[in-house]
C-alpha cells in the first residue's frame, strides 16, 4: 500500500485515516496500543501527526493488515526487531515504487 499525503509538518487524524483507508477510531486505537505513535495535540485536543508518526503507522499497518500479525504479535515484533523490520519495510516500499514506475513505463510504450 502506498500512502499519498502531501509534504507537511503535521497531518490531521482525518487526513491520516483517509490515506490509509481506515476509520479515525482505528488510528486512535493504534495510538493507544503502540508506544511509537505519539501525535502532538493542540489546545482543543486535536491530534496532529508528524511524518514520523505516519511512517510508524504505515509500518504497523503493514504488519497488522498486510502480513496478518495480531496486535500483540506486532508489538513484540516491533520491540524485538524494530530496526531490522524498519529496514525490510523500507526496502519493500522502494521495490514496490520501482515496480509501479516500471509498469507505467511498460504501459506507456
C-alpha positions as CSV (number, residue, x, y, z in Angstrom):
1,X,0.0,0.0,0.0
2,X,1.3,3.4,-1.0
3,X,0.3,6.4,1.2
4,X,-0.4,9.6,-0.7
5,X,0.0,12.6,1.6
6,X,1.3,16.0,0.7
7,X,4.5,17.0,2.4
8,X,3.5,18.9,5.6
9,X,4.8,19.2,9.1
10,X,1.6,17.9,10.6
11,X,-1.4,15.9,9.4
12,X,-4.9,15.7,11.0
13,X,-6.3,12.4,12.0
14,X,-8.8,12.6,9.2
15,X,-6.1,13.0,6.6
16,X,-4.1,10.1,8.0
17,X,-7.2,7.9,8.2
18,X,-8.2,8.7,4.6
19,X,-4.7,8.0,3.4
20,X,-4.8,4.5,5.0
21,X,-8.4,3.9,4.0
22,X,-9.4,3.2,7.7
23,X,-11.6,4.9,10.3
24,X,-10.3,7.5,12.6
25,X,-11.2,5.2,15.5
26,X,-8.7,2.6,14.3
27,X,-5.9,5.3,14.2
28,X,-6.8,6.4,17.8
29,X,-6.9,2.7,18.9
30,X,-3.4,2.1,17.4
31,X,-2.2,5.2,19.1
32,X,-3.2,3.8,22.5
33,X,-1.8,0.3,21.7
34,X,1.6,1.2,20.2
35,X,4.1,3.4,22.1
36,X,5.8,4.5,18.9
37,X,2.9,6.7,17.8
38,X,2.9,9.9,19.7
39,X,0.9,12.7,17.9
40,X,1.0,16.2,19.2
41,X,-2.2,17.6,20.5
42,X,-3.3,21.3,20.1
43,X,-5.2,23.3,22.7
44,X,-8.5,21.8,21.5
45,X,-7.1,18.3,21.9
46,X,-7.0,17.6,18.1
47,X,-4.2,15.1,17.1
48,X,-1.5,16.3,14.8
49,X,0.6,13.6,13.3
50,X,4.2,14.2,12.2
51,X,5.7,12.5,9.1
52,X,7.5,10.2,11.6
53,X,4.2,9.2,13.1
54,X,2.8,8.4,9.7
55,X,5.8,6.3,8.9
56,X,5.3,4.3,12.1
57,X,1.6,3.9,11.3
58,X,2.5,2.7,7.9
59,X,4.8,0.1,9.5
60,X,2.0,-1.0,11.9
61,X,-0.5,-1.2,9.0
62,X,1.9,-3.3,7.1
63,X,2.4,-5.7,10.0
64,X,-1.2,-6.0,11.0
65,X,-3.2,-5.6,7.8
66,X,-0.8,-6.9,5.1
67,X,1.2,-9.5,7.0
68,X,-1.6,-10.7,9.3
69,X,0.1,-10.1,12.7
70,X,-2.1,-9.9,15.8
71,X,-1.7,-6.6,17.7
72,X,0.3,-8.4,20.4
73,X,2.4,-10.1,17.8
74,X,3.1,-6.8,16.1
75,X,4.1,-5.2,19.4
76,X,6.5,-8.0,20.2
77,X,7.9,-7.9,16.7
78,X,8.5,-4.1,16.8
79,X,10.0,-4.3,20.3
80,X,12.5,-7.1,19.4
81,X,13.3,-6.3,15.7
82,X,12.3,-2.7,15.2
83,X,15.5,-1.7,13.3
84,X,15.5,-4.8,11.1
85,X,11.8,-4.6,10.5
86,X,12.0,-0.9,9.5
87,X,14.9,-1.6,7.1
88,X,13.0,-4.5,5.5
89,X,9.8,-2.4,5.3
90,X,11.6,0.5,3.6
91,X,13.2,-1.9,1.1
92,X,9.8,-3.4,0.3
93,X,8.3,0.1,-0.2
94,X,11.1,1.1,-2.5
95,X,10.8,-2.0,-4.6
96,X,7.0,-1.5,-4.9
97,X,7.6,2.0,-6.0
98,X,10.1,0.8,-8.7
99,X,7.7,-1.8,-9.8
100,X,4.9,0.7,-10.3
101,X,7.1,3.0,-12.2
102,X,8.3,0.2,-14.5
103,X,4.6,-0.8,-15.1
104,X,3.8,2.8,-16.0
105,X,6.7,2.8,-18.5
106,X,5.6,-0.5,-20.0
107,X,2.1,0.7,-20.4
108,X,3.3,3.9,-22.0
109,X,5.4,2.1,-24.6
